[in-house]
Amino acid sequence: MASYALNAPPSVPLKYILLFGTGALIMRGAGCTINDLWDQNLDNAVGTWVIGPSRLSSVLPFLL
């Protein structure tokens, strides 16, 4: 609507949408990276969660 009110071509809003979307993807990647760097000591202290075949068969009925 703003491009219509300003008599701007329709490509102007598309440019801003692409610019905003690209910035959002970059910032999300940066946020995930900094979170991984800050939490690496915590991640080492927490054991991994592995579902073996016996555990999976006991949980599967509750998921269906």
PDBQT receptor file of N, H, CA, C and O in Angstrom, charges set to zero:
ATOM      1  N   MET A   1       0.811  -1.191   0.000  1.00  0.00    +0.000 N 
ATOM      2  CA  MET A   1       0.000   0.000   0.000  1.00  0.00    +0.000 C 
ATOM      3  C   MET A   1       0.855   1.257   0.000  1.00  0.00    +0.000 C 
ATOM      4  O   MET A   1       0.490   2.268  -0.600  1.00  0.00    +0.000 OA
ATOM      5  N   ALA A   2       1.979   1.187   0.667  1.00  0.00    +0.000 N 
ATOM      6  H   ALA A   2       2.276   0.366   1.154  1.00  0.00    +0.000 HD
ATOM      7  CA  ALA A   2       2.839   2.362   0.730  1.00  0.00    +0.000 C 
ATOM      8  C   ALA A   2       3.376   2.707  -0.650  1.00  0.00    +0.000 C 
ATOM      9  O   ALA A   2       3.484   3.886  -0.988  1.00  0.00    +0.000 OA
ATOM     10  N   SER A   3       3.715   1.707  -1.452  1.00  0.00    +0.000 N 
ATOM     11  H   SER A   3       3.627   0.749  -1.177  1.00  0.00    +0.000 HD
ATOM     12  CA  SER A   3       4.221   1.995  -2.792  1.00  0.00    +0.000 C 
ATOM     13  C   SER A   3       3.124   2.601  -3.668  1.00  0.00    +0.000 C 
ATOM     14  O   SER A   3       3.409   3.416  -4.545  1.00  0.00    +0.000 OA
ATOM     15  N   TYR A   4       1.885   2.209  -3.434  1.00  0.00    +0.000 N 
ATOM     16  H   TYR A   4       1.654   1.547  -2.721  1.00  0.00    +0.000 HD
ATOM     17  CA  TYR A   4       0.775   2.794  -4.180  1.00  0.00    +0.000 C 
ATOM     18  C   TYR A   4       0.574   4.246  -3.786  1.00  0.00    +0.000 C 
ATOM     19  O   TYR A   4       0.339   5.099  -4.642  1.00  0.00    +0.000 OA
ATOM     20  N   ALA A   5       0.666   4.530  -2.494  1.00  0.00    +0.000 N 
ATOM     21  H   ALA A   5       0.857   3.837  -1.799  1.00  0.00    +0.000 HD
ATOM     22  CA  ALA A   5       0.477   5.898  -2.021  1.00  0.00    +0.000 C 
ATOM     23  C   ALA A   5       1.622   6.806  -2.467  1.00  0.00    +0.000 C 
ATOM     24  O   ALA A   5       1.408   7.996  -2.697  1.00  0.00    +0.000 OA
ATOM     25  N   LEU A   6       2.814   6.271  -2.591  1.00  0.00    +0.000 N 
ATOM     26  H   LEU A   6       2.987   5.304  -2.405  1.00  0.00    +0.000 HD
ATOM     27  CA  LEU A   6       3.975   7.069  -2.990  1.00  0.00    +0.000 C 
ATOM     28  C   LEU A   6       4.235   7.032  -4.493  1.00  0.00    +0.000 C 
ATOM     29  O   LEU A   6       5.197   7.632  -4.973  1.00  0.00    +0.000 OA
ATOM     30  N   ASN A   7       3.383   6.331  -5.233  1.00  0.00    +0.000 N 
ATOM     31  H   ASN A   7       2.602   5.843  -4.843  1.00  0.00    +0.000 HD
ATOM     32  CA  ASN A   7       3.556   6.133  -6.671  1.00  0.00    +0.000 C 
ATOM     33  C   ASN A   7       4.904   5.497  -6.997  1.00  0.00    +0.000 C 
ATOM     34  O   ASN A   7       5.515   5.813  -8.017  1.00  0.00    +0.000 OA
ATOM     35  N   ALA A   8       5.357   4.613  -6.137  1.00  0.00    +0.000 N 
ATOM     36  H   ALA A   8       4.861   4.356  -5.308  1.00  0.00    +0.000 HD
ATOM     37  CA  ALA A   8       6.611   3.898  -6.357  1.00  0.00    +0.000 C 
ATOM     38  C   ALA A   8       6.317   2.630  -7.154  1.00  0.00    +0.000 C 
ATOM     39  O   ALA A   8       5.205   2.105  -7.096  1.00  0.00    +0.000 OA
ATOM     40  N   PRO A   9       7.298   2.141  -7.892  1.00  0.00    +0.000 N 
ATOM     41  CA  PRO A   9       7.071   0.895  -8.635  1.00  0.00    +0.000 C 
ATOM     42  C   PRO A   9       6.916  -0.291  -7.680  1.00  0.00    +0.000 C 
ATOM     43  O   PRO A   9       7.437  -0.259  -6.566  1.00  0.00    +0.000 OA
ATOM     44  N   PRO A  10       6.207  -1.330  -8.108  1.00  0.00    +0.000 N 
ATOM     45  CA  PRO A  10       5.983  -2.494  -7.227  1.00  0.00    +0.000 C 
ATOM     46  C   PRO A  10       7.256  -3.220  -6.816  1.00  0.00    +0.000 C 
ATOM     47  O   PRO A  10       7.250  -3.977  -5.846  1.00  0.00    +0.000 OA
ATOM     48  N   SER A  11       8.343  -2.998  -7.540  1.00  0.00    +0.000 N 
ATOM     49  H   SER A  11       8.348  -2.383  -8.328  1.00  0.00    +0.000 HD
ATOM     50  CA  SER A  11       9.586  -3.686  -7.187  1.00  0.00    +0.000 C 
ATOM     51  C   SER A  11      10.204  -3.141  -5.909  1.00  0.00    +0.000 C 
ATOM     52  O   SER A  11      11.029  -3.820  -5.296  1.00  0.00    +0.000 OA
ATOM     53  N   VAL A  12       9.832  -1.941  -5.490  1.00  0.00    +0.000 N 
ATOM     54  H   VAL A  12       9.162  -1.391  -5.988  1.00  0.00    +0.000 HD
ATOM     55  CA  VAL A  12      10.407  -1.361  -4.269  1.00  0.00    +0.000 C 
ATOM     56  C   VAL A  12      10.034  -2.176  -3.039  1.00  0.00    +0.000 C 
ATOM     57  O   VAL A  12      10.930  -2.512  -2.264  1.00  0.00    +0.000 OA
ATOM     58  N   PRO A  13       8.745  -2.522  -2.807  1.00  0.00    +0.000 N 
ATOM     59  CA  PRO A  13       8.435  -3.352  -1.641  1.00  0.00    +0.000 C 
ATOM     60  C   PRO A  13       9.087  -4.733  -1.715  1.00  0.00    +0.000 C 
ATOM     61  O   PRO A  13       9.493  -5.273  -0.686  1.00  0.00    +0.000 OA
ATOM     62  N   LEU A  14       9.193  -5.311  -2.911  1.00  0.00    +0.000 N 
ATOM     63  H   LEU A  14       8.863  -4.871  -3.747  1.00  0.00    +0.000 HD
ATOM     64  CA  LEU A  14       9.833  -6.616  -3.037  1.00  0.00    +0.000 C 
ATOM     65  C   LEU A  14      11.301  -6.536  -2.636  1.00  0.00    +0.000 C 
ATOM     66  O   LEU A  14      11.843  -7.466  -2.040  1.00  0.00    +0.000 OA
ATOM     67  N   LYS A  15      11.936  -5.420  -2.968  1.00  0.00    +0.000 N 
ATOM     68  H   LYS A  15      11.496  -4.664  -3.453  1.00  0.00    +0.000 HD
ATOM     69  CA  LYS A  15      13.334  -5.236  -2.586  1.00  0.00    +0.000 C 
ATOM     70  C   LYS A  15      13.469  -5.230  -1.071  1.00  0.00    +0.000 C 
ATOM     71  O   LYS A  15      14.384  -5.852  -0.530  1.00  0.00    +0.000 OA
ATOM     72  N   TYR A  16      12.581  -4.545  -0.387  1.00  0.00    +0.000 N 
ATOM     73  H   TYR A  16      11.838  -4.040  -0.826  1.00  0.00    +0.000 HD
ATOM     74  CA  TYR A  16      12.647  -4.484   1.073  1.00  0.00    +0.000 C 
ATOM     75  C   TYR A  16      12.283  -5.818   1.718  1.00  0.00    +0.000 C 
ATOM     76  O   TYR A  16      12.846  -6.180   2.752  1.00  0.00    +0.000 OA
ATOM     77  N   ILE A  17      11.361  -6.540   1.126  1.00  0.00    +0.000 N 
ATOM     78  H   ILE A  17      10.905  -6.246   0.286  1.00  0.00    +0.000 HD
ATOM     79  CA  ILE A  17      11.001  -7.857   1.652  1.00  0.00    +0.000 C 
ATOM     80  C   ILE A  17      12.188  -8.804   1.535  1.00  0.00    +0.000 C 
ATOM     81  O   ILE A  17      12.488  -9.537   2.478  1.00  0.00    +0.000 OA
ATOM     82  N   LEU A  18      12.868  -8.799   0.392  1.00  0.00    +0.000 N 
ATOM     83  H   LEU A  18      12.625  -8.204  -0.374  1.00  0.00    +0.000 HD
ATOM     84  CA  LEU A  18      14.048  -9.645   0.210  1.00  0.00    +0.000 C 
ATOM     85  C   LEU A  18      15.179  -9.221   1.142  1.00  0.00    +0.000 C 
ATOM     86  O   LEU A  18      15.882 -10.065   1.697  1.00  0.00    +0.000 OA
ATOM     87  N   LEU A  19      15.352  -7.914   1.310  1.00  0.00    +0.000 N 
ATOM     88  H   LEU A  19      14.781  -7.228   0.858  1.00  0.00    +0.000 HD
ATOM     89  CA  LEU A  19      16.393  -7.417   2.209  1.00  0.00    +0.000 C 
ATOM     90  C   LEU A  19      16.102  -7.821   3.652  1.00  0.00    +0.000 C 
ATOM     91  O   LEU A  19      17.001  -8.261   4.369  1.00  0.00    +0.000 OA
ATOM     92  N   PHE A  20      14.848  -7.672   4.076  1.00  0.00    +0.000 N 
ATOM     93  H   PHE A  20      14.118  -7.315   3.493  1.00  0.00    +0.000 HD
ATOM     94  CA  PHE A  20      14.466  -8.061   5.433  1.00  0.00    +0.000 C 
ATOM     95  C   PHE A  20      14.609  -9.566   5.643  1.00  0.00    +0.000 C 
ATOM     96  O   PHE A  20      15.106 -10.003   6.682  1.00  0.00    +0.000 OA
ATOM     97  N   GLY A  21      14.178 -10.358   4.668  1.00  0.00    +0.000 N 
ATOM     98  H   GLY A  21      13.775 -10.004   3.824  1.00  0.00    +0.000 HD
ATOM     99  CA  GLY A  21      14.288 -11.813   4.781  1.00  0.00    +0.000 C 
ATOM    100  C   GLY A  21      15.729 -12.279   4.848  1.00  0.00    +0.000 C 
ATOM    101  O   GLY A  21      16.057 -13.172   5.629  1.00  0.00    +0.000 OA
ATOM    102  N   THR A  22      16.589 -11.687   4.042  1.00  0.00    +0.000 N 
ATOM    103  H   THR A  22      16.323 -10.961   3.408  1.00  0.00    +0.000 HD
ATOM    104  CA  THR A  22      18.010 -12.040   4.070  1.00  0.00    +0.000 C 
ATOM    105  C   THR A  22      18.621 -11.675   5.416  1.00  0.00    +0.000 C 
ATOM    106  O   THR A  22      19.380 -12.457   5.989  1.00  0.00    +0.000 OA
ATOM    107  N   GLY A  23      18.293 -10.498   5.918  1.00  0.00    +0.000 N 
ATOM    108  H   GLY A  23      17.677  -9.863   5.452  1.00  0.00    +0.000 HD
ATOM    109  CA  GLY A  23      18.799 -10.085   7.223  1.00  0.00    +0.000 C 
ATOM    110  C   GLY A  23      18.311 -10.991   8.336  1.00  0.00    +0.000 C 
ATOM    111  O   GLY A  23      19.058 -11.290   9.268  1.00  0.00    +0.000 OA
ATOM    112  N   ALA A  24      17.062 -11.429   8.247  1.00  0.00    +0.000 N 
ATOM    113  H   ALA A  24      16.456 -11.186   7.490  1.00  0.00    +0.000 HD
ATOM    114  CA  ALA A  24      16.527 -12.330   9.274  1.00  0.00    +0.000 C 
ATOM    115  C   ALA A  24      17.248 -13.672   9.263  1.00  0.00    +0.000 C 
ATOM    116  O   ALA A  24      17.546 -14.221  10.324  1.00  0.00    +0.000 OA
ATOM    117  N   LEU A  25      17.532 -14.204   8.081  1.00  0.00    +0.000 N 
ATOM    118  H   LEU A  25      17.290 -13.758   7.219  1.00  0.00    +0.000 HD
ATOM    119  CA  LEU A  25      18.261 -15.473   7.995  1.00  0.00    +0.000 C 
ATOM    120  C   LEU A  25      19.685 -15.337   8.534  1.00  0.00    +0.000 C 
ATOM    121  O   LEU A  25      20.177 -16.223   9.233  1.00  0.00    +0.000 OA
ATOM    122  N   ILE A  26      20.335 -14.236   8.208  1.00  0.00    +0.000 N 
ATOM    123  H   ILE A  26      19.935 -13.516   7.640  1.00  0.00    +0.000 HD
ATOM    124  CA  ILE A  26      21.697 -14.020   8.693  1.00  0.00    +0.000 C 
ATOM    125  C   ILE A  26      21.708 -13.875  10.210  1.00  0.00    +0.000 C 
ATOM    126  O   ILE A  26      22.565 -14.456  10.876  1.00  0.00    +0.000 OA
ATOM    127  N   MET A  27      20.774 -13.112  10.766  1.00  0.00    +0.000 N 
ATOM    128  H   MET A  27      20.078 -12.639  10.226  1.00  0.00    +0.000 HD
ATOM    129  CA  MET A  27      20.733 -12.918  12.220  1.00  0.00    +0.000 C 
ATOM    130  C   MET A  27      20.359 -14.205  12.942  1.00  0.00    +0.000 C 
ATOM    131  O   MET A  27      20.843 -14.454  14.046  1.00  0.00    +0.000 OA
ATOM    132  N   ARG A  28      19.508 -15.023  12.338  1.00  0.00    +0.000 N 
ATOM    133  H   ARG A  28      19.115 -14.820  11.441  1.00  0.00    +0.000 HD
ATOM    134  CA  ARG A  28      19.172 -16.305  12.968  1.00  0.00    +0.000 C 
ATOM    135  C   ARG A  28      20.394 -17.211  13.018  1.00  0.00    +0.000 C 
ATOM    136  O   ARG A  28      20.651 -17.868  14.027  1.00  0.00    +0.000 OA
ATOM    137  N   GLY A  29      21.141 -17.238  11.925  1.00  0.00    +0.000 N 
ATOM    138  H   GLY A  29      20.932 -16.704  11.106  1.00  0.00    +0.000 HD
ATOM    139  CA  GLY A  29      22.369 -18.022  11.906  1.00  0.00    +0.000 C 
ATOM    140  C   GLY A  29      23.383 -17.517  12.917  1.00  0.00    +0.000 C 
ATOM    141  O   GLY A  29      24.055 -18.308  13.579  1.00  0.00    +0.000 OA
ATOM    142  N   ALA A  30      23.495 -16.198  13.038  1.00  0.00    +0.000 N 
ATOM    143  H   ALA A  30      22.949 -15.555  12.501  1.00  0.00    +0.000 HD
ATOM    144  CA  ALA A  30      24.431 -15.627  14.014  1.00  0.00    +0.000 C 
ATOM    145  C   ALA A  30      23.985 -15.949  15.437  1.00  0.00    +0.000 C 
ATOM    146  O   ALA A  30      24.821 -16.231  16.296  1.00  0.00    +0.000 OA
ATOM    147  N   GLY A  31      22.689 -15.910  15.693  1.00  0.00    +0.000 N 
ATOM    148  H   GLY A  31      22.010 -15.681  14.995  1.00  0.00    +0.000 HD
ATOM    149  CA  GLY A  31      22.175 -16.235  17.023  1.00  0.00    +0.000 C 
ATOM    150  C   GLY A  31      22.430 -17.687  17.389  1.00  0.00    +0.000 C 
ATOM    151  O   GLY A  31      22.798 -17.986  18.525  1.00  0.00    +0.000 OA
ATOM    152  N   CYS A  32      22.238 -18.590  16.438  1.00  0.00    +0.000 N 
ATOM    153  H   CYS A  32      21.939 -18.347  15.516  1.00  0.00    +0.000 HD
ATOM    154  CA  CYS A  32      22.507 -20.006  16.704  1.00  0.00    +0.000 C 
ATOM    155  C   CYS A  32      23.989 -20.239  16.949  1.00  0.00    +0.000 C 
ATOM    156  O   CYS A  32      24.363 -21.034  17.812  1.00  0.00    +0.000 OA
ATOM    157  N   THR A  33      24.829 -19.551  16.194  1.00  0.00    +0.000 N 
ATOM    158  H   THR A  33      24.525 -18.906  15.493  1.00  0.00    +0.000 HD
ATOM    159  CA  THR A  33      26.273 -19.711  16.349  1.00  0.00    +0.000 C 
ATOM    160  C   THR A  33      26.734 -19.224  17.710  1.00  0.00    +0.000 C 
ATOM    161  O   THR A  33      27.492 -19.916  18.389  1.00  0.00    +0.000 OA
ATOM    162  N   ILE A  34      26.285 -18.036  18.122  1.00  0.00    +0.000 N 
ATOM    163  H   ILE A  34      25.669 -17.474  17.570  1.00  0.00    +0.000 HD
ATOM    164  CA  ILE A  34      26.718 -17.497  19.416  1.00  0.00    +0.000 C 
ATOM    165  C   ILE A  34      26.160 -18.337  20.561  1.00  0.00    +0.000 C 
ATOM    166  O   ILE A  34      26.810 -18.474  21.597  1.00  0.00    +0.000 OA
ATOM    167  N   ASN A  35      24.962 -18.902  20.389  1.00  0.00    +0.000 N 
ATOM    168  H   ASN A  35      24.434 -18.791  19.547  1.00  0.00    +0.000 HD
ATOM    169  CA  ASN A  35      24.392 -19.777  21.407  1.00  0.00    +0.000 C 
ATOM    170  C   ASN A  35      25.239 -21.039  21.550  1.00  0.00    +0.000 C 
ATOM    171  O   ASN A  35      25.494 -21.496  22.664  1.00  0.00    +0.000 OA
ATOM    172  N   ASP A  36      25.670 -21.598  20.431  1.00  0.00    +0.000 N 
ATOM    173  H   ASP A  36      25.462 -21.227  19.526  1.00  0.00    +0.000 HD
ATOM    174  CA  ASP A  36      26.529 -22.787  20.491  1.00  0.00    +0.000 C 
ATOM    175  C   ASP A  36      27.862 -22.475  21.161  1.00  0.00    +0.000 C 
ATOM    176  O   ASP A  36      28.382 -23.295  21.918  1.00  0.00    +0.000 OA
ATOM    177  N   LEU A  37      28.416 -21.304  20.892  1.00  0.00    +0.000 N 
ATOM    178  H   LEU A  37      27.993 -20.637  20.278  1.00  0.00    +0.000 HD
ATOM    179  CA  LEU A  37      29.687 -20.934  21.516  1.00  0.00    +0.000 C 
ATOM    180  C   LEU A  37      29.532 -20.732  23.018  1.00  0.00    +0.000 C 
ATOM    181  O   LEU A  37      30.390 -21.155  23.792  1.00  0.00    +0.000 OA
ATOM    182  N   TRP A  38      28.458 -20.097  23.431  1.00  0.00    +0.000 N 
ATOM    183  H   TRP A  38      27.761 -19.753  22.803  1.00  0.00    +0.000 HD
ATOM    184  CA  TRP A  38      28.255 -19.823  24.855  1.00  0.00    +0.000 C 
ATOM    185  C   TRP A  38      27.882 -21.081  25.635  1.00  0.00    +0.000 C 
ATOM    186  O   TRP A  38      28.196 -21.187  26.821  1.00  0.00    +0.000 OA
ATOM    187  N   ASP A  39      27.218 -22.031  24.986  1.00  0.00    +0.000 N 
ATOM    188  H   ASP A  39      26.962 -21.945  24.023  1.00  0.00    +0.000 HD
ATOM    189  CA  ASP A  39      26.730 -23.226  25.681  1.00  0.00    +0.000 C 
ATOM    190  C   ASP A  39      27.613 -24.449  25.515  1.00  0.00    +0.000 C 
ATOM    191  O   ASP A  39      27.206 -25.540  25.912  1.00  0.00    +0.000 OA
ATOM    192  N   GLN A  40      28.796 -24.318  24.949  1.00  0.00    +0.000 N 
ATOM    193  H   GLN A  40      29.127 -23.432  24.626  1.00  0.00    +0.000 HD
ATOM    194  CA  GLN A  40      29.603 -25.511  24.692  1.00  0.00    +0.000 C 
ATOM    195  C   GLN A  40      30.016 -26.204  25.978  1.00  0.00    +0.000 C 
ATOM    196  O   GLN A  40      30.128 -27.430  25.992  1.00  0.00    +0.000 OA
ATOM    197  N   ASN A  41      30.245 -25.472  27.054  1.00  0.00    +0.000 N 
ATOM    198  H   ASN A  41      30.154 -24.476  27.042  1.00  0.00    +0.000 HD
ATOM    199  CA  ASN A  41      30.587 -26.113  28.326  1.00  0.00    +0.000 C 
ATOM    200  C   ASN A  41      29.376 -26.838  28.909  1.00  0.00    +0.000 C 
ATOM    201  O   ASN A  41      29.513 -27.913  29.492  1.00  0.00    +0.000 OA
ATOM    202  N   LEU A  42      28.208 -26.256  28.752  1.00  0.00    +0.000 N 
ATOM    203  H   LEU A  42      28.096 -25.383  28.278  1.00  0.00    +0.000 HD
ATOM    204  CA  LEU A  42      26.987 -26.893  29.243  1.00  0.00    +0.000 C 
ATOM    205  C   LEU A  42      26.673 -28.142  28.427  1.00  0.00    +0.000 C 
ATOM    206  O   LEU A  42      26.255 -29.159  28.979  1.00  0.00    +0.000 OA
ATOM    207  N   ASP A  43      26.872 -28.066  27.133  1.00  0.00    +0.000 N 
ATOM    208  H   ASP A  43      27.211 -27.239  26.684  1.00  0.00    +0.000 HD
ATOM    209  CA  ASP A  43      26.602 -29.228  26.271  1.00  0.00    +0.000 C 
ATOM    210  C   ASP A  43      27.503 -30.400  26.616  1.00  0.00    +0.000 C 
ATOM    211  O   ASP A  43      27.074 -31.550  26.528  1.00  0.00    +0.000 OA
ATOM    212  N   ASN A  44      28.730 -30.137  27.001  1.00  0.00    +0.000 N 
ATOM    213  H   ASN A  44      29.078 -29.202  27.072  1.00  0.00    +0.000 HD
ATOM    214  CA  ASN A  44      29.642 -31.215  27.372  1.00  0.00    +0.000 C 
ATOM    215  C   ASN A  44      29.233 -31.855  28.700  1.00  0.00    +0.000 C 
ATOM    216  O   ASN A  44      29.505 -33.035  28.924  1.00  0.00    +0.000 OA
ATOM    217  N   ALA A  45      28.587 -31.094  29.579  1.00  0.00    +0.000 N 
ATOM    218  H   ALA A  45      28.366 -30.136  29.397  1.00  0.00    +0.000 HD
ATOM    219  CA  ALA A  45      28.192 -31.610  30.885  1.00  0.00    +0.000 C 
ATOM    220  C   ALA A  45      26.917 -32.454  30.816  1.00  0.00    +0.000 C 
ATOM    221  O   ALA A  45      26.677 -33.287  31.691  1.00  0.00    +0.000 OA
ATOM    222  N   VAL A  46      26.105 -32.245  29.788  1.00  0.00    +0.000 N 
ATOM    223  H   VAL A  46      26.299 -31.569  29.078  1.00  0.00    +0.000 HD
ATOM    224  CA  VAL A  46      24.832 -32.952  29.654  1.00  0.00    +0.000 C 
ATOM    225  C   VAL A  46      25.047 -34.161  28.744  1.00  0.00    +0.000 C 
ATOM    226  O   VAL A  46      25.626 -34.039  27.664  1.00  0.00    +0.000 OA
ATOM    227  N   GLY A  47      24.587 -35.306  29.181  1.00  0.00    +0.000 N 
ATOM    228  H   GLY A  47      24.117 -35.405  30.059  1.00  0.00    +0.000 HD
ATOM    229  CA  GLY A  47      24.725 -36.519  28.381  1.00  0.00    +0.000 C 
ATOM    230  C   GLY A  47      23.815 -36.481  27.173  1.00  0.00    +0.000 C 
ATOM    231  O   GLY A  47      22.806 -35.775  27.166  1.00  0.00    +0.000 OA
ATOM    232  N   THR A  48      24.166 -37.228  26.168  1.00  0.00    +0.000 N 
ATOM    233  H   THR A  48      24.986 -37.801  26.174  1.00  0.00    +0.000 HD
ATOM    234  CA  THR A  48      23.328 -37.287  24.972  1.00  0.00    +0.000 C 
ATOM    235  C   THR A  48      22.152 -38.215  25.217  1.00  0.00    +0.000 C 
ATOM    236  O   THR A  48      22.239 -39.145  26.018  1.00  0.00    +0.000 OA
ATOM    237  N   TRP A  49      21.074 -37.960  24.535  1.00  0.00    +0.000 N 
ATOM    238  H   TRP A  49      21.004 -37.204  23.885  1.00  0.00    +0.000 HD
ATOM    239  CA  TRP A  49      19.858 -38.726  24.689  1.00  0.00    +0.000 C 
ATOM    240  C   TRP A  49      19.721 -39.624  23.472  1.00  0.00    +0.000 C 
ATOM    241  O   TRP A  49      19.466 -39.152  22.364  1.00  0.00    +0.000 OA
ATOM    242  N   VAL A  50      19.892 -40.920  23.686  1.00  0.00    +0.000 N 
ATOM    243  H   VAL A  50      20.099 -41.303  24.586  1.00  0.00    +0.000 HD
ATOM    244  CA  VAL A  50      19.846 -41.885  22.585  1.00  0.00    +0.000 C 
ATOM    245  C   VAL A  50      18.690 -42.840  22.831  1.00  0.00    +0.000 C 
ATOM    246  O   VAL A  50      18.555 -43.410  23.913  1.00  0.00    +0.000 OA
ATOM    247  N   ILE A  51      17.864 -43.005  21.815  1.00  0.00    +0.000 N 
ATOM    248  H   ILE A  51      17.974 -42.542  20.936  1.00  0.00    +0.000 HD
ATOM    249  CA  ILE A  51      16.760 -43.957  21.910  1.00  0.00    +0.000 C 
ATOM    250  C   ILE A  51      17.195 -45.233  21.216  1.00  0.00    +0.000 C 
ATOM    251  O   ILE A  51      17.426 -45.244  20.006  1.00  0.00    +0.000 OA
ATOM    252  N   GLY A  52      17.304 -46.291  21.970  1.00  0.00    +0.000 N 
ATOM    253  H   GLY A  52      17.117 -46.282  22.952  1.00  0.00    +0.000 HD
ATOM    254  CA  GLY A  52      17.618 -47.600  21.398  1.00  0.00    +0.000 C 
ATOM    255  C   GLY A  52      16.348 -48.288  20.952  1.00  0.00    +0.000 C 
ATOM    256  O   GLY A  52      15.254 -47.787  21.212  1.00  0.00    +0.000 OA
ATOM    257  N   PRO A  53      16.464 -49.414  20.291  1.00  0.00    +0.000 N 
ATOM    258  CA  PRO A  53      15.281 -50.133  19.804  1.00  0.00    +0.000 C 
ATOM    259  C   PRO A  53      14.326 -50.547  20.926  1.00  0.00    +0.000 C 
ATOM    260  O   PRO A  53      13.110 -50.510  20.742  1.00  0.00    +0.000 OA
ATOM    261  N   SER A  54      14.866 -50.942  22.093  1.00  0.00    +0.000 N 
ATOM    262  H   SER A  54      15.854 -50.972  22.243  1.00  0.00    +0.000 HD
ATOM    263  CA  SER A  54      13.983 -51.363  23.172  1.00  0.00    +0.000 C 
ATOM    264  C   SER A  54      13.205 -50.178  23.743  1.00  0.00    +0.000 C 
ATOM    265  O   SER A  54      12.023 -50.311  24.060  1.00  0.00    +0.000 OA
ATOM    266  N   ARG A  55      13.849 -49.033  23.876  1.00  0.00    +0.000 N 
ATOM    267  H   ARG A  55      14.809 -48.924  23.619  1.00  0.00    +0.000 HD
ATOM    268  CA  ARG A  55      13.146 -47.846  24.377  1.00  0.00    +0.000 C 
ATOM    269  C   ARG A  55      12.141 -47.335  23.359  1.00  0.00    +0.000 C 
ATOM    270  O   ARG A  55      11.052 -46.893  23.725  1.00  0.00    +0.000 OA
ATOM    271  N   LEU A  56      12.495 -47.392  22.101  1.00  0.00    +0.000 N 
ATOM    272  H   LEU A  56      13.380 -47.751  21.803  1.00  0.00    +0.000 HD
ATOM    273  CA  LEU A  56      11.594 -46.921  21.064  1.00  0.00    +0.000 C 
ATOM    274  C   LEU A  56      10.315 -47.747  21.032  1.00  0.00    +0.000 C 
ATOM    275  O   LEU A  56       9.232 -47.192  20.845  1.00  0.00    +0.000 OA
ATOM    276  N   SER A  57      10.415 -49.046  21.210  1.00  0.00    +0.000 N 
ATOM    277  H   SER A  57      11.294 -49.497  21.363  1.00  0.00    +0.000 HD
ATOM    278  CA  SER A  57       9.213 -49.878  21.172  1.00  0.00    +0.000 C 
ATOM    279  C   SER A  57       8.326 -49.621  22.393  1.00  0.00    +0.000 C 
ATOM    280  O   SER A  57       7.113 -49.817  22.322  1.00  0.00    +0.000 OA
ATOM    281  N   SER A  58       8.905 -49.191  23.496  1.00  0.00    +0.000 N 
ATOM    282  H   SER A  58       9.890 -49.032  23.554  1.00  0.00    +0.000 HD
ATOM    283  CA  SER A  58       8.087 -48.887  24.674  1.00  0.00    +0.000 C 
ATOM    284  C   SER A  58       7.432 -47.513  24.588  1.00  0.00    +0.000 C 
ATOM    285  O   SER A  58       6.408 -47.277  25.230  1.00  0.00    +0.000 OA
ATOM    286  N   VAL A  59       8.007 -46.605  23.806  1.00  0.00    +0.000 N 
ATOM    287  H   VAL A  59       8.839 -46.796  23.284  1.00  0.00    +0.000 HD
ATOM    288  CA  VAL A  59       7.447 -45.257  23.663  1.00  0.00    +0.000 C 
ATOM    289  C   VAL A  59       6.501 -45.167  22.491  1.00  0.00    +0.000 C 
ATOM    290  O   VAL A  59       5.579 -44.352  22.504  1.00  0.00    +0.000 OA
ATOM    291  N   LEU A  60       6.709 -45.991  21.474  1.00  0.00    +0.000 N 
ATOM    292  H   LEU A  60       7.459 -46.653  21.464  1.00  0.00    +0.000 HD
ATOM    293  CA  LEU A  60       5.938 -45.920  20.249  1.00  0.00    +0.000 C 
ATOM    294  C   LEU A  60       4.432 -46.019  20.447  1.00  0.00    +0.000 C 
ATOM    295  O   LEU A  60       3.715 -45.276  19.777  1.00  0.00    +0.000 OA
ATOM    296  N   PRO A  61       3.887 -46.879  21.316  1.00  0.00    +0.000 N 
ATOM    297  CA  PRO A  61       2.430 -46.919  21.486  1.00  0.00    +0.000 C 
ATOM    298  C   PRO A  61       1.840 -45.597  21.971  1.00  0.00    +0.000 C 
ATOM    299  O   PRO A  61       0.690 -45.286  21.661  1.00  0.00    +0.000 OA
ATOM    300  N   PHE A  62       2.610 -44.818  22.723  1.00  0.00    +0.000 N 
ATOM    301  H   PHE A  62       3.544 -45.071  22.975  1.00  0.00    +0.000 HD
ATOM    302  CA  PHE A  62       2.097 -43.552  23.229  1.00  0.00    +0.000 C 
ATOM    303  C   PHE A  62       2.100 -42.484  22.142  1.00  0.00    +0.000 C 
ATOM    304  O   PHE A  62       1.350 -41.511  22.231  1.00  0.00    +0.000 OA
ATOM    305  N   LEU A  63       2.929 -42.653  21.124  1.00  0.00    +0.000 N 
ATOM    306  H   LEU A  63       3.538 -43.443  21.052  1.00  0.00    +0.000 HD
ATOM    307  CA  LEU A  63       2.994 -41.681  20.047  1.00  0.00    +0.000 C 
ATOM    308  C   LEU A  63       1.921 -41.900  18.989  1.00  0.00    +0.000 C 
ATOM    309  O   LEU A  63       1.600 -40.982  18.234  1.00  0.00    +0.000 OA
ATOM    310  N   LEU A  64       1.366 -43.102  18.928  1.00  0.00    +0.000 N 
ATOM    311  H   LEU A  64       1.626 -43.847  19.542  1.00  0.00    +0.000 HD
ATOM    312  CA  LEU A  64       0.350 -43.414  17.914  1.00  0.00    +0.000 C 
ATOM    313  C   LEU A  64      -1.030 -43.153  18.359  1.00  0.00    +0.000 C 
ATOM    314  O   LEU A  64      -1.975 -43.373  17.602  1.00  0.00    +0.000 OA
TER     315      LEU A  64
